[in-house]
Amino acid sequence: MLFALICKDKPGSLQVRVDTRPAHVAFLEALDGEKKLAFAGPFLDADGKPNGTLAVIEAPDMAGAQALSAADPYAKAGLFESVEIRPWNWVFNKPAAG
């Protein structure tokens, strides 16, 4: 089942994001290698600077999605002010399975 992780950064935390980004990218690459990542990327503020994250992950259930979310280095570093996890159904423009 797919889950959307909608994450909002704490105000003034850009340096935490920058410092933690290599570990975060490695984490996402590992999820991708395990076929658990559909897509991911940052939300941007009016100046084009990252201020949150949208990631769609594959997990068996909400508990699994929560565990993956908590394992993200950004979450561990305390970057996020809030994280909303919602079941999601990919309907349009879904890549062919293969």
N, CA and C atoms as an extended XYZ file, in Angstrom:
294
Properties=species:S:1:pos:R:3:atomname:S:1:resname:S:1:resid:I:1 pbc="F F F"
N         0.839       -1.164        0.000 N   MET     1
C         0.000        0.000        0.000 CA  MET     1
C         0.891        1.236        0.000 C   MET     1
N         0.462        2.269       -0.727 N   LEU     2
C         1.227        3.509       -0.794 CA  LEU     2
C         0.788        4.478        0.289 C   LEU     2
N         1.756        5.218        0.820 N   PHE     3
C         1.505        6.244        1.820 CA  PHE     3
C         2.260        7.506        1.422 C   PHE     3
N         1.576        8.647        1.516 N   ALA     4
C         2.211        9.941        1.292 CA  ALA     4
C         2.696       10.475        2.634 C   ALA     4
N         3.962       10.853        2.678 N   LEU     5
C         4.540       11.501        3.848 CA  LEU     5
C         4.631       12.985        3.519 C   LEU     5
N         3.897       13.794        4.237 N   ILE     6
C         3.852       15.232        4.007 CA  ILE     6
C         4.513       15.879        5.219 C   ILE     6
N         5.731       16.349        5.025 N   CYS     7
C         6.565       16.802        6.134 CA  CYS     7
C         6.839       18.299        6.025 C   CYS     7
N         6.669       18.998        7.127 N   LYS     8
C         6.921       20.433        7.190 CA  LYS     8
C         8.134       20.664        8.084 C   LYS     8
N         9.125       21.398        7.566 N   ASP     9
C        10.322       21.695        8.348 CA  ASP     9
C        10.015       22.683        9.459 C   ASP     9
N        10.774       22.599       10.541 N   LYS    10
C        10.717       23.605       11.590 CA  LYS    10
C        11.254       24.921       11.021 C   LYS    10
N        10.697       26.047       11.415 N   PRO    11
C        11.238       27.331       10.956 CA  PRO    11
C        12.718       27.472       11.331 C   PRO    11
N        13.495       28.044       10.431 N   GLY    12
C        14.905       28.299       10.704 CA  GLY    12
C        15.782       27.068       10.733 C   GLY    12
N        15.337       25.985       10.108 N   SER    13
C        16.091       24.719       10.195 CA  SER    13
C        16.796       24.346        8.895 C   SER    13
N        17.005       25.305        8.003 N   LEU    14
C        17.633       24.981        6.718 CA  LEU    14
C        19.006       24.332        6.911 C   LEU    14
N        19.793       24.804        7.890 N   GLN    15
C        21.125       24.232        8.088 CA  GLN    15
C        21.044       22.764        8.519 C   GLN    15
N        20.044       22.414        9.324 N   VAL    16
C        19.850       21.008        9.701 CA  VAL    16
C        19.586       20.184        8.452 C   VAL    16
N        18.753       20.700        7.554 N   ARG    17
C        18.451       20.019        6.297 CA  ARG    17
C        19.720       19.828        5.478 C   ARG    17
N        20.493       20.897        5.329 N   VAL    18
C        21.717       20.839        4.530 CA  VAL    18
C        22.700       19.832        5.125 C   VAL    18
N        22.892       19.893        6.434 N   ASP    19
C        23.857       19.009        7.099 CA  ASP    19
C        23.443       17.540        7.033 C   ASP    19
N        22.149       17.274        7.046 N   THR    20
C        21.637       15.903        7.113 CA  THR    20
C        21.330       15.330        5.731 C   THR    20
N        21.369       16.161        4.687 N   ARG    21
C        20.945       15.728        3.364 CA  ARG    21
C        21.690       14.486        2.840 C   ARG    21
N        23.012       14.381        2.982 N   PRO    22
C        23.662       13.164        2.465 CA  PRO    22
C        23.106       11.873        3.069 C   PRO    22
N        22.859       11.857        4.366 N   ALA    23
C        22.301       10.662        5.009 CA  ALA    23
C        20.865       10.430        4.556 C   ALA    23
N        20.106       11.520        4.385 N   HIS    24
C        18.717       11.414        3.912 CA  HIS    24
C        18.684       10.822        2.500 C   HIS    24
N        19.544       11.314        1.621 N   VAL    25
C        19.587       10.803        0.243 CA  VAL    25
C        19.981        9.322        0.238 C   VAL    25
N        20.951        8.947        1.045 N   ALA    26
C        21.347        7.535        1.129 CA  ALA    26
C        20.181        6.680        1.620 C   ALA    26
N        19.430        7.183        2.582 N   PHE    27
C        18.249        6.480        3.096 CA  PHE    27
C        17.225        6.266        1.976 C   PHE    27
N        16.936        7.334        1.217 N   LEU    28
C        15.973        7.213        0.116 CA  LEU    28
C        16.484        6.278       -0.978 C   LEU    28
N        17.772        6.332       -1.272 N   GLU    29
C        18.334        5.415       -2.271 CA  GLU    29
C        18.179        3.969       -1.829 C   GLU    29
N        18.349        3.707       -0.542 N   ALA    30
C        18.163        2.346       -0.026 CA  ALA    30
C        16.695        1.921       -0.149 C   ALA    30
N        15.766        2.821        0.190 N   LEU    31
C        14.345        2.504        0.026 CA  LEU    31
C        14.022        2.225       -1.434 C   LEU    31
N        14.595        3.030       -2.315 N   ASP    32
C        14.355        2.844       -3.743 CA  ASP    32
C        14.873        1.475       -4.193 C   ASP    32
N        16.045        1.100       -3.717 N   GLY    33
C        16.613       -0.198       -4.056 CA  GLY    33
C        15.767       -1.365       -3.570 C   GLY    33
N        15.028       -1.135       -2.486 N   GLU    34
C        14.126       -2.157       -1.937 CA  GLU    34
C        12.723       -2.061       -2.530 C   GLU    34
N        12.544       -1.185       -3.514 N   LYS    35
C        11.234       -0.963       -4.172 CA  LYS    35
C        10.194       -0.449       -3.177 C   LYS    35
N        10.638        0.361       -2.204 N   LYS    36
C         9.730        0.924       -1.212 CA  LYS    36
C         9.510        2.422       -1.402 C   LYS    36
N        10.152        3.024       -2.423 N   LEU    37
C        10.014        4.453       -2.673 CA  LEU    37
C         9.408        4.671       -4.049 C   LEU    37
N         8.254        5.332       -4.095 N   ALA    38
C         7.636        5.683       -5.378 CA  ALA    38
C         8.284        6.955       -5.916 C   ALA    38
N         8.314        8.007       -5.099 N   PHE    39
C         8.997        9.251       -5.458 CA  PHE    39
C         9.142       10.114       -4.217 C   PHE    39
N        10.009       11.124       -4.316 N   ALA    40
C        10.229       12.020       -3.184 CA  ALA    40
C        10.874       13.308       -3.679 C   ALA    40
N        10.686       14.361       -2.911 N   GLY    41
C        11.328       15.629       -3.205 CA  GLY    41
C        10.906       16.683       -2.201 C   GLY    41
N        11.618       17.817       -2.211 N   PRO    42
C        11.327       18.862       -1.232 CA  PRO    42
C        10.206       19.791       -1.684 C   PRO    42
N         9.482       20.312       -0.700 N   PHE    43
C         8.632       21.475       -0.924 CA  PHE    43
C         9.552       22.687       -0.904 C   PHE    43
N         9.157       23.759       -1.584 N   LEU    44
C         9.983       24.961       -1.670 CA  LEU    44
C         9.215       26.173       -1.167 C   LEU    44
N         9.938       27.100       -0.537 N   ASP    45
C         9.313       28.344       -0.102 CA  ASP    45
C         9.301       29.345       -1.263 C   ASP    45
N         8.851       30.557       -1.003 N   ALA    46
C         8.726       31.575       -2.048 CA  ALA    46
C        10.072       31.942       -2.670 C   ALA    46
N        11.168       31.703       -1.940 N   ASP    47
C        12.505       31.992       -2.449 CA  ASP    47
C        13.156       30.780       -3.112 C   ASP    47
N        12.401       29.681       -3.218 N   GLY    48
C        12.935       28.477       -3.843 CA  GLY    48
C        13.796       27.628       -2.931 C   GLY    48
N        13.767       27.903       -1.631 N   LYS    49
C        14.549       27.115       -0.677 CA  LYS    49
C        13.675       26.012       -0.101 C   LYS    49
N        14.248       24.830        0.143 N   PRO    50
C        13.450       23.722        0.674 CA  PRO    50
C        12.928       24.028        2.078 C   PRO    50
N        11.655       23.646        2.303 N   ASN    51
C        11.062       23.864        3.620 CA  ASN    51
C        10.137       22.713        4.032 C   ASN    51
N        10.307       21.574        3.392 N   GLY    52
C         9.497       20.404        3.706 CA  GLY    52
C         9.797       19.293        2.717 C   GLY    52
N         9.086       18.192        2.867 N   THR    53
C         9.319       17.018        2.036 CA  THR    53
C         7.998       16.350        1.689 C   THR    53
N         7.912       15.880        0.458 N   LEU    54
C         6.836       14.981        0.048 CA  LEU    54
C         7.503       13.698       -0.415 C   LEU    54
N         7.129       12.591        0.195 N   ALA    55
C         7.636       11.285       -0.219 CA  ALA    55
C         6.460       10.319       -0.257 C   ALA    55
N         6.424        9.499       -1.286 N   VAL    56
C         5.418        8.443       -1.360 CA  VAL    56
C         6.156        7.118       -1.262 C   VAL    56
N         5.780        6.355       -0.236 N   ILE    57
C         6.476        5.112        0.074 CA  ILE    57
C         5.512        3.939        0.035 C   ILE    57
N         6.072        2.763       -0.115 N   GLU    58
C         5.323        1.502       -0.070 CA  GLU    58
C         5.542        0.891        1.311 C   GLU    58
N         4.444        0.569        1.982 N   ALA    59
C         4.517       -0.084        3.291 CA  ALA    59
C         3.310       -1.007        3.436 C   ALA    59
N         3.410       -2.043        4.260 N   PRO    60
C         2.294       -2.978        4.399 CA  PRO    60
C         1.075       -2.377        5.085 C   PRO    60
N         1.327       -1.374        5.966 N   ASP    61
C         0.234       -0.780        6.729 CA  ASP    61
C         0.730        0.529        7.337 C   ASP    61
N        -0.161        1.210        8.073 N   MET    62
C         0.196        2.504        8.668 CA  MET    62
C         1.378        2.377        9.623 C   MET    62
N         1.415        1.309       10.399 N   ALA    63
C         2.530        1.127       11.334 CA  ALA    63
C         3.857        1.024       10.585 C   ALA    63
N         3.858        0.323        9.470 N   GLY    64
C         5.062        0.214        8.654 CA  GLY    64
C         5.467        1.554        8.071 C   GLY    64
N         4.494        2.336        7.619 N   ALA    65
C         4.772        3.669        7.080 CA  ALA    65
C         5.337        4.579        8.170 C   ALA    65
N         4.774        4.489        9.370 N   GLN    66
C         5.269        5.295       10.484 CA  GLN    66
C         6.698        4.914       10.840 C   GLN    66
N         7.004        3.623       10.789 N   ALA    67
C         8.359        3.165       11.105 CA  ALA    67
C         9.354        3.676       10.069 C   ALA    67
N         8.997        3.601        8.784 N   LEU    68
C         9.894        4.115        7.739 CA  LEU    68
C        10.086        5.617        7.893 C   LEU    68
N         9.006        6.338        8.160 N   SER    69
C         9.097        7.781        8.348 CA  SER    69
C        10.026        8.127        9.507 C   SER    69
N         9.898        7.431       10.612 N   ALA    70
C        10.723        7.695       11.791 CA  ALA    70
C        12.190        7.353       11.565 C   ALA    70
N        12.474        6.447       10.624 N   ALA    71
C        13.847        6.034       10.343 CA  ALA    71
C        14.588        7.023        9.441 C   ALA    71
N        13.883        7.958        8.831 N   ASP    72
C        14.502        8.946        7.946 CA  ASP    72
C        15.478        9.799        8.758 C   ASP    72
N        16.702        9.977        8.275 N   PRO    73
C        17.662       10.824        8.992 CA  PRO    73
C        17.155       12.240        9.259 C   PRO    73
N        16.331       12.793        8.377 N   TYR    74
C        15.752       14.110        8.647 CA  TYR    74
C        14.887       14.063        9.904 C   TYR    74
N        14.058       13.025       10.040 N   ALA    75
C        13.218       12.884       11.227 CA  ALA    75
C        14.085       12.707       12.465 C   ALA    75
N        15.109       11.879       12.371 N   LYS    76
C        15.996       11.628       13.507 CA  LYS    76
C        16.738       12.890       13.938 C   LYS    76
N        17.023       13.784       12.973 N   ALA    77
C        17.737       15.029       13.273 CA  ALA    77
C        16.809       16.103       13.830 C   ALA    77
N        15.514       15.824       13.887 N   GLY    78
C        14.566       16.793       14.410 CA  GLY    78
C        14.210       17.900       13.434 C   GLY    78
N        14.366       17.661       12.136 N   LEU    79
C        14.096       18.677       11.122 CA  LEU    79
C        12.619       19.046       11.042 C   LEU    79
N        11.744       18.070       11.204 N   PHE    80
C        10.335       18.286       10.895 CA  PHE    80
C         9.539       18.861       12.062 C   PHE    80
N         8.751       19.869       11.743 N   GLU    81
C         7.777       20.424       12.681 CA  GLU    81
C         6.566       19.514       12.759 C   GLU    81
N         6.204       18.947       11.590 N   SER    82
C         5.067       18.033       11.535 CA  SER    82
C         5.270       17.027       10.409 C   SER    82
N         4.676       15.858       10.598 N   VAL    83
C         4.673       14.810        9.573 CA  VAL    83
C         3.262       14.245        9.519 C   VAL    83
N         2.658       14.350        8.348 N   GLU    84
C         1.343       13.759        8.122 CA  GLU    84
C         1.538       12.543        7.226 C   GLU    84
N         0.983       11.419        7.621 N   ILE    85
C         1.093       10.188        6.836 CA  ILE    85
C        -0.315        9.798        6.405 C   ILE    85
N        -0.497        9.718        5.084 N   ARG    86
C        -1.841        9.430        4.561 CA  ARG    86
C        -1.781        8.313        3.530 C   ARG    86
N        -2.677        7.332        3.599 N   PRO    87
C        -2.767        6.327        2.536 CA  PRO    87
C        -3.055        7.047        1.223 C   PRO    87
N        -2.452        6.546        0.142 N   TRP    88
C        -2.545        7.241       -1.140 CA  TRP    88
C        -2.722        6.229       -2.264 C   TRP    88
N        -3.562        6.567       -3.231 N   ASN    89
C        -3.817        5.708       -4.383 CA  ASN    89
C        -3.311        6.410       -5.639 C   ASN    89
N        -2.310        5.838       -6.283 N   TRP    90
C        -1.717        6.418       -7.494 CA  TRP    90
C        -2.587        6.006       -8.673 C   TRP    90
N        -3.296        6.968       -9.266 N   VAL    91
C        -4.238        6.681      -10.342 CA  VAL    91
C        -3.698        7.122      -11.691 C   VAL    91
N        -3.304        8.378      -11.834 N   PHE    92
C        -2.871        8.905      -13.136 CA  PHE    92
C        -1.347        8.974      -13.251 C   PHE    92
N        -0.858        8.669      -14.452 N   ASN    93
C         0.561        8.752      -14.796 CA  ASN    93
C         1.444        7.821      -13.953 C   ASN    93
N         0.884        6.756      -13.487 N   LYS    94
C         1.645        5.763      -12.734 CA  LYS    94
C         2.558        5.015      -13.693 C   LYS    94
N         3.849        4.910      -13.373 N   PRO    95
C         4.746        4.152      -14.247 CA  PRO    95
C         4.308        2.689      -14.348 C   PRO    95
N         4.592        2.102      -15.468 N   ALA    96
C         4.259        0.693      -15.665 CA  ALA    96
C         5.082       -0.154      -14.699 C   ALA    96
N         4.452       -1.133      -14.111 N   ALA    97
C         5.172       -2.039      -13.213 CA  ALA    97
C         6.133       -2.889      -14.041 C   ALA    97
N         7.298       -3.104      -13.482 N   GLY    98
C         8.222       -3.918      -14.253 CA  GLY    98
C         9.510       -4.187      -13.629 C   GLY    98
